[in-house]
Amino acid sequence: MEPPSNLATPLKQVWDHCLATYSDGLFGFKNYGWDQIMATKGFSSINVCVRWESSVSVTEAQRTQVAQTLNKQYQKWFQYLYGYDGFPFSEIKVNVVECCDWGQQVGREYYMNNLNTENIHILLHEIGHTYGLDDFYDWTPTGVSNFIMLAGSAAQVTEFDYWMLRNWWTELSRNRGWQTGSSNPTTTTTTPNDGAE
Ligand SMILES: [Zn+2]
């Protein structure tokens, strides 16, 4: 499975930018969401911390709803990994726990006001960071201008977003030794747009 040819160039730009700007040459950081997933050793569930930064009490029903919503938003990303390039899980369940040391920070009010929103885009953006995706404050890749990691430009995970995610899996899984063998990494192709969709 390869990305559409019109995304090959911007995807390579993004990866090169990450390699050039992330500390420790990008692979040195050992606490990406990827590392958390692979540490589950086949249990295929991850724990995500929900910390209530408020003195307002939370009902049991709200807790349940928060957990369901969080799982749903995670799947907006994970669905693109299931079955892709040796990704070892076909389902990752997201458990909500009360306390741990990683997760995303999203305003309580925003979150609670958006429990029924199909795409909680600020959360989706933050989940992207958990899986290594960068912000685009000072540049945009060629030819793409609307995607969730370009803050404020998209309300849902786009094709470009999920190819960036897949790219991370392809590169990091081999660097970490989670799988061997070649893929068809998008990062080594810069073929110009051949007109395909
Ligand atoms: Zn951001």
py3Dmol code that shows the C-alpha trace and the ligand (Angstrom):
import py3Dmol

protein = """\
ATOM      1  CA  MET A   1       0.000   0.000   0.000  1.00  0.00           C
ATOM      2  CA  GLU A   2       1.512   3.271  -1.044  1.00  0.00           C
ATOM      3  CA  PRO A   3       0.305   6.810  -0.626  1.00  0.00           C
ATOM      4  CA  PRO A   4      -1.258   8.584  -3.569  1.00  0.00           C
ATOM      5  CA  SER A   5       1.508   9.958  -5.732  1.00  0.00           C
ATOM      6  CA  ASN A   6       0.502  13.548  -5.088  1.00  0.00           C
ATOM      7  CA  LEU A   7       1.287  13.046  -1.410  1.00  0.00           C
ATOM      8  CA  ALA A   8       4.725  11.507  -1.866  1.00  0.00           C
ATOM      9  CA  THR A   9       6.576  14.806  -1.977  1.00  0.00           C
ATOM     10  CA  PRO A  10       4.909  16.484   0.997  1.00  0.00           C
ATOM     11  CA  LEU A  11       5.242  13.282   3.031  1.00  0.00           C
ATOM     12  CA  LYS A  12       8.955  13.184   2.354  1.00  0.00           C
ATOM     13  CA  GLN A  13       9.255  16.850   3.273  1.00  0.00           C
ATOM     14  CA  VAL A  14       7.526  16.194   6.571  1.00  0.00           C
ATOM     15  CA  TRP A  15       9.722  13.248   7.431  1.00  0.00           C
ATOM     16  CA  ASP A  16      12.913  15.083   6.505  1.00  0.00           C
ATOM     17  CA  HIS A  17      11.768  18.020   8.600  1.00  0.00           C
ATOM     18  CA  CYS A  18      11.199  15.752  11.592  1.00  0.00           C
ATOM     19  CA  LEU A  19      14.599  14.138  11.159  1.00  0.00           C
ATOM     20  CA  ALA A  20      16.239  17.536  11.011  1.00  0.00           C
ATOM     21  CA  THR A  21      14.438  19.202  13.875  1.00  0.00           C
ATOM     22  CA  TYR A  22      13.499  16.582  16.491  1.00  0.00           C
ATOM     23  CA  SER A  23      15.881  16.212  19.368  1.00  0.00           C
ATOM     24  CA  ASP A  24      17.940  13.022  19.606  1.00  0.00           C
ATOM     25  CA  GLY A  25      17.556  12.557  15.896  1.00  0.00           C
ATOM     26  CA  LEU A  26      13.928  11.622  16.445  1.00  0.00           C
ATOM     27  CA  PHE A  27      14.543   7.945  17.212  1.00  0.00           C
ATOM     28  CA  GLY A  28      16.206   8.738  20.533  1.00  0.00           C
ATOM     29  CA  PHE A  29      12.945   9.629  22.237  1.00  0.00           C
ATOM     30  CA  LYS A  30      11.530   6.412  23.681  1.00  0.00           C
ATOM     31  CA  ASN A  31       8.119   7.428  24.859  1.00  0.00           C
ATOM     32  CA  TYR A  32       6.065   7.905  21.754  1.00  0.00           C
ATOM     33  CA  GLY A  33       2.554   6.515  21.706  1.00  0.00           C
ATOM     34  CA  TRP A  34       4.094   3.830  19.513  1.00  0.00           C
ATOM     35  CA  ASP A  35       6.317   2.704  22.343  1.00  0.00           C
ATOM     36  CA  GLN A  36       3.298   2.505  24.634  1.00  0.00           C
ATOM     37  CA  ILE A  37       1.391   0.398  22.135  1.00  0.00           C
ATOM     38  CA  MET A  38       4.239  -2.017  21.560  1.00  0.00           C
ATOM     39  CA  ALA A  39       4.831  -2.350  25.293  1.00  0.00           C
ATOM     40  CA  THR A  40       1.391  -3.893  25.657  1.00  0.00           C
ATOM     41  CA  LYS A  41       2.906  -7.107  24.271  1.00  0.00           C
ATOM     42  CA  GLY A  42      -0.171  -8.260  22.509  1.00  0.00           C
ATOM     43  CA  PHE A  43      -2.795  -7.220  25.003  1.00  0.00           C
ATOM     44  CA  SER A  44      -3.729  -4.613  22.457  1.00  0.00           C
ATOM     45  CA  SER A  45      -5.112  -2.144  24.872  1.00  0.00           C
ATOM     46  CA  ILE A  46      -3.605   1.078  26.093  1.00  0.00           C
ATOM     47  CA  ASN A  47      -4.314   3.097  29.166  1.00  0.00           C
ATOM     48  CA  VAL A  48      -4.901   6.754  28.783  1.00  0.00           C
ATOM     49  CA  CYS A  49      -5.015   9.052  31.726  1.00  0.00           C
ATOM     50  CA  VAL A  50      -7.955  11.281  32.297  1.00  0.00           C
ATOM     51  CA  ARG A  51      -7.268  13.788  34.977  1.00  0.00           C
ATOM     52  CA  TRP A  52     -10.036  16.052  36.067  1.00  0.00           C
ATOM     53  CA  GLU A  53      -8.488  19.436  36.453  1.00  0.00           C
ATOM     54  CA  SER A  54     -11.494  20.819  38.142  1.00  0.00           C
ATOM     55  CA  SER A  55     -13.254  20.666  41.442  1.00  0.00           C
ATOM     56  CA  VAL A  56     -16.568  20.066  39.727  1.00  0.00           C
ATOM     57  CA  SER A  57     -17.671  16.540  40.529  1.00  0.00           C
ATOM     58  CA  VAL A  58     -18.054  14.014  37.762  1.00  0.00           C
ATOM     59  CA  THR A  59     -20.907  11.593  37.499  1.00  0.00           C
ATOM     60  CA  GLU A  60     -20.476   7.935  36.682  1.00  0.00           C
ATOM     61  CA  ALA A  61     -22.398   8.474  33.478  1.00  0.00           C
ATOM     62  CA  GLN A  62     -19.998  11.224  32.454  1.00  0.00           C
ATOM     63  CA  ARG A  63     -17.020   8.988  33.140  1.00  0.00           C
ATOM     64  CA  THR A  64     -18.465   6.300  30.921  1.00  0.00           C
ATOM     65  CA  GLN A  65     -19.182   8.798  28.212  1.00  0.00           C
ATOM     66  CA  VAL A  66     -15.693  10.246  28.391  1.00  0.00           C
ATOM     67  CA  ALA A  67     -14.196   6.788  28.029  1.00  0.00           C
ATOM     68  CA  GLN A  68     -16.362   5.920  25.039  1.00  0.00           C
ATOM     69  CA  THR A  69     -15.625   9.212  23.370  1.00  0.00           C
ATOM     70  CA  LEU A  70     -11.903   8.915  23.893  1.00  0.00           C
ATOM     71  CA  ASN A  71     -11.850   5.424  22.438  1.00  0.00           C
ATOM     72  CA  LYS A  72     -13.839   6.592  19.450  1.00  0.00           C
ATOM     73  CA  GLN A  73     -11.485   9.472  18.739  1.00  0.00           C
ATOM     74  CA  TYR A  74      -8.441   7.209  18.978  1.00  0.00           C
ATOM     75  CA  GLN A  75      -9.974   4.888  16.434  1.00  0.00           C
ATOM     76  CA  LYS A  76     -10.170   7.818  14.025  1.00  0.00           C
ATOM     77  CA  TRP A  77      -6.399   7.388  13.774  1.00  0.00           C
ATOM     78  CA  PHE A  78      -5.880   3.709  14.554  1.00  0.00           C
ATOM     79  CA  GLN A  79      -8.251   2.540  11.825  1.00  0.00           C
ATOM     80  CA  TYR A  80      -5.577   3.486   9.310  1.00  0.00           C
ATOM     81  CA  LEU A  81      -2.965   1.276  10.966  1.00  0.00           C
ATOM     82  CA  TYR A  82      -4.942  -1.937  11.226  1.00  0.00           C
ATOM     83  CA  GLY A  83      -3.690  -4.155   8.445  1.00  0.00           C
ATOM     84  CA  TYR A  84      -1.042  -1.688   7.310  1.00  0.00           C
ATOM     85  CA  ASP A  85       2.607  -2.667   6.808  1.00  0.00           C
ATOM     86  CA  GLY A  86       3.005  -5.277   9.521  1.00  0.00           C
ATOM     87  CA  PHE A  87       1.143  -3.351  12.188  1.00  0.00           C
ATOM     88  CA  PRO A  88       0.570  -6.138  14.714  1.00  0.00           C
ATOM     89  CA  PHE A  89      -2.851  -5.229  16.052  1.00  0.00           C
ATOM     90  CA  SER A  90      -6.249  -5.332  14.477  1.00  0.00           C
ATOM     91  CA  GLU A  91      -7.865  -3.656  17.413  1.00  0.00           C
ATOM     92  CA  ILE A  92      -6.505  -1.472  20.157  1.00  0.00           C
ATOM     93  CA  LYS A  93      -8.819  -0.770  22.989  1.00  0.00           C
ATOM     94  CA  VAL A  94      -8.370   2.484  24.821  1.00  0.00           C
ATOM     95  CA  ASN A  95      -8.871   2.238  28.552  1.00  0.00           C
ATOM     96  CA  VAL A  96      -9.323   5.267  30.675  1.00  0.00           C
ATOM     97  CA  VAL A  97      -7.403   5.325  33.903  1.00  0.00           C
ATOM     98  CA  GLU A  98      -7.374   7.967  36.565  1.00  0.00           C
ATOM     99  CA  CYS A  99      -3.709   8.556  36.828  1.00  0.00           C
ATOM    100  CA  CYS A 100      -0.668   7.994  34.779  1.00  0.00           C
ATOM    101  CA  ASP A 101       2.014  10.097  33.223  1.00  0.00           C
ATOM    102  CA  TRP A 102       1.046  10.481  29.655  1.00  0.00           C
ATOM    103  CA  GLY A 103      -1.896  11.494  27.579  1.00  0.00           C
ATOM    104  CA  GLN A 104      -3.134  14.585  25.919  1.00  0.00           C
ATOM    105  CA  GLN A 105      -4.126  17.815  27.469  1.00  0.00           C
ATOM    106  CA  VAL A 106      -7.454  19.128  26.351  1.00  0.00           C
ATOM    107  CA  GLY A 107      -9.566  21.647  28.160  1.00  0.00           C
ATOM    108  CA  ARG A 108     -12.244  20.061  30.308  1.00  0.00           C
ATOM    109  CA  GLU A 109     -14.955  22.384  29.175  1.00  0.00           C
ATOM    110  CA  TYR A 110     -14.148  21.915  25.511  1.00  0.00           C
ATOM    111  CA  TYR A 111     -14.130  18.181  25.926  1.00  0.00           C
ATOM    112  CA  MET A 112     -17.358  17.956  27.877  1.00  0.00           C
ATOM    113  CA  ASN A 113     -19.103  20.263  25.450  1.00  0.00           C
ATOM    114  CA  ASN A 114     -18.046  18.054  22.574  1.00  0.00           C
ATOM    115  CA  LEU A 115     -18.846  14.594  23.871  1.00  0.00           C
ATOM    116  CA  ASN A 116     -21.295  14.057  21.072  1.00  0.00           C
ATOM    117  CA  THR A 117     -19.199  15.648  18.369  1.00  0.00           C
ATOM    118  CA  GLU A 118     -18.199  13.195  15.659  1.00  0.00           C
ATOM    119  CA  ASN A 119     -14.669  14.567  15.377  1.00  0.00           C
ATOM    120  CA  ILE A 120     -13.248  16.283  18.439  1.00  0.00           C
ATOM    121  CA  HIS A 121     -10.606  17.968  16.357  1.00  0.00           C
ATOM    122  CA  ILE A 122      -8.451  19.425  19.109  1.00  0.00           C
ATOM    123  CA  LEU A 123      -8.228  15.995  20.695  1.00  0.00           C
ATOM    124  CA  LEU A 124      -7.480  14.405  17.328  1.00  0.00           C
ATOM    125  CA  HIS A 125      -4.651  16.893  16.845  1.00  0.00           C
ATOM    126  CA  GLU A 126      -3.240  16.082  20.286  1.00  0.00           C
ATOM    127  CA  ILE A 127      -3.456  12.350  19.666  1.00  0.00           C
ATOM    128  CA  GLY A 128      -1.429  12.969  16.516  1.00  0.00           C
ATOM    129  CA  HIS A 129       1.348  14.453  18.656  1.00  0.00           C
ATOM    130  CA  THR A 130       1.314  11.355  20.856  1.00  0.00           C
ATOM    131  CA  TYR A 131       2.268   9.376  17.748  1.00  0.00           C
ATOM    132  CA  GLY A 132       5.093  11.687  16.826  1.00  0.00           C
ATOM    133  CA  LEU A 133       3.365  14.005  14.394  1.00  0.00           C
ATOM    134  CA  ASP A 134       4.634  17.546  14.390  1.00  0.00           C
ATOM    135  CA  ASP A 135       3.043  20.969  14.399  1.00  0.00           C
ATOM    136  CA  PHE A 136       3.208  23.183  11.352  1.00  0.00           C
ATOM    137  CA  TYR A 137       3.610  26.643  12.777  1.00  0.00           C
ATOM    138  CA  ASP A 138       6.188  27.975  10.389  1.00  0.00           C
ATOM    139  CA  TRP A 139       5.882  25.975   7.196  1.00  0.00           C
ATOM    140  CA  THR A 140       3.510  23.815   5.218  1.00  0.00           C
ATOM    141  CA  PRO A 141       4.428  20.928   2.964  1.00  0.00           C
ATOM    142  CA  THR A 142       4.002  21.421  -0.752  1.00  0.00           C
ATOM    143  CA  GLY A 143       0.504  21.046  -2.060  1.00  0.00           C
ATOM    144  CA  VAL A 144      -1.335  20.309   1.171  1.00  0.00           C
ATOM    145  CA  SER A 145      -3.012  23.001   3.174  1.00  0.00           C
ATOM    146  CA  ASN A 146      -5.812  21.366   5.115  1.00  0.00           C
ATOM    147  CA  PHE A 147      -5.029  18.649   7.603  1.00  0.00           C
ATOM    148  CA  ILE A 148      -5.551  18.089  11.292  1.00  0.00           C
ATOM    149  CA  MET A 149      -1.921  18.628  12.282  1.00  0.00           C
ATOM    150  CA  LEU A 150      -1.988  22.059  10.659  1.00  0.00           C
ATOM    151  CA  ALA A 151      -3.918  23.560  13.521  1.00  0.00           C
ATOM    152  CA  GLY A 152      -7.201  25.128  12.596  1.00  0.00           C
ATOM    153  CA  SER A 153      -7.184  23.964   9.005  1.00  0.00           C
ATOM    154  CA  ALA A 154      -9.209  20.747   9.214  1.00  0.00           C
ATOM    155  CA  ALA A 155     -11.902  19.307  11.421  1.00  0.00           C
ATOM    156  CA  GLN A 156     -11.022  15.656  10.959  1.00  0.00           C
ATOM    157  CA  VAL A 157      -8.149  13.311  10.231  1.00  0.00           C
ATOM    158  CA  THR A 158      -7.348  13.647   6.536  1.00  0.00           C
ATOM    159  CA  GLU A 159      -5.641  11.375   4.067  1.00  0.00           C
ATOM    160  CA  PHE A 160      -2.427  13.342   4.484  1.00  0.00           C
ATOM    161  CA  ASP A 161      -2.640  12.979   8.267  1.00  0.00           C
ATOM    162  CA  TYR A 162      -3.033   9.254   8.183  1.00  0.00           C
ATOM    163  CA  TRP A 163      -0.220   8.833   5.709  1.00  0.00           C
ATOM    164  CA  MET A 164       2.033  10.798   8.046  1.00  0.00           C
ATOM    165  CA  LEU A 165       0.952   8.406  10.783  1.00  0.00           C
ATOM    166  CA  ARG A 166       1.647   5.369   8.621  1.00  0.00           C
ATOM    167  CA  ASN A 167       5.008   6.788   7.716  1.00  0.00           C
ATOM    168  CA  TRP A 168       5.901   6.940  11.380  1.00  0.00           C
ATOM    169  CA  TRP A 169       4.973   3.326  11.802  1.00  0.00           C
ATOM    170  CA  THR A 170       6.970   2.275   8.761  1.00  0.00           C
ATOM    171  CA  GLU A 171      10.099   4.106   9.871  1.00  0.00           C
ATOM    172  CA  LEU A 172       9.962   3.686  13.627  1.00  0.00           C
ATOM    173  CA  SER A 173       8.983   0.011  13.628  1.00  0.00           C
ATOM    174  CA  ARG A 174      12.127  -0.831  11.693  1.00  0.00           C
ATOM    175  CA  ASN A 175      14.365   1.470  13.666  1.00  0.00           C
ATOM    176  CA  ARG A 176      13.129  -0.035  16.918  1.00  0.00           C
ATOM    177  CA  GLY A 177      13.378  -3.566  15.570  1.00  0.00           C
ATOM    178  CA  TRP A 178       9.677  -4.273  15.940  1.00  0.00           C
ATOM    179  CA  GLN A 179       9.786  -5.701  12.485  1.00  0.00           C
ATOM    180  CA  THR A 180      12.418  -6.364   9.886  1.00  0.00           C
ATOM    181  CA  GLY A 181      12.335  -6.548   6.175  1.00  0.00           C
ATOM    182  CA  SER A 182      11.709  -3.864   3.701  1.00  0.00           C
ATOM    183  CA  SER A 183       8.614  -1.955   3.012  1.00  0.00           C
ATOM    184  CA  ASN A 184       7.991   0.532   0.327  1.00  0.00           C
ATOM    185  CA  PRO A 185       8.804   3.506   2.469  1.00  0.00           C
ATOM    186  CA  THR A 186       7.259   6.662   1.254  1.00  0.00           C
ATOM    187  CA  THR A 187      10.274   8.556   2.466  1.00  0.00           C
ATOM    188  CA  THR A 188      12.545   7.297  -0.269  1.00  0.00           C
ATOM    189  CA  THR A 189      10.350   8.124  -3.188  1.00  0.00           C
ATOM    190  CA  THR A 190      10.054  11.557  -4.613  1.00  0.00           C
ATOM    191  CA  THR A 191       8.459  10.686  -7.881  1.00  0.00           C
ATOM    192  CA  PRO A 192       6.583  13.641  -9.218  1.00  0.00           C
ATOM    193  CA  ASN A 193       2.855  13.595  -9.501  1.00  0.00           C
ATOM    194  CA  ASP A 194       1.999  11.337 -12.382  1.00  0.00           C
ATOM    195  CA  GLY A 195      -1.501  12.611 -12.578  1.00  0.00           C
ATOM    196  CA  ALA A 196      -3.074   9.885 -10.526  1.00  0.00           C
ATOM    197  CA  GLU A 197      -5.755  10.875  -8.086  1.00  0.00           C
TER     198      GLU A 197
END
"""
ligand_1 = """\
1
ZN
Zn -0.045 20.905 18.136
"""
view = py3Dmol.view(width=600, height=400)
view.addModel(protein, "pdb")
view.setStyle({"model": 0}, {"cartoon": {"style": "trace"}})
view.addModel(ligand_1, "xyz")
view.setStyle({"model": 1}, {"stick": {}})
view.zoomTo()
view.show()
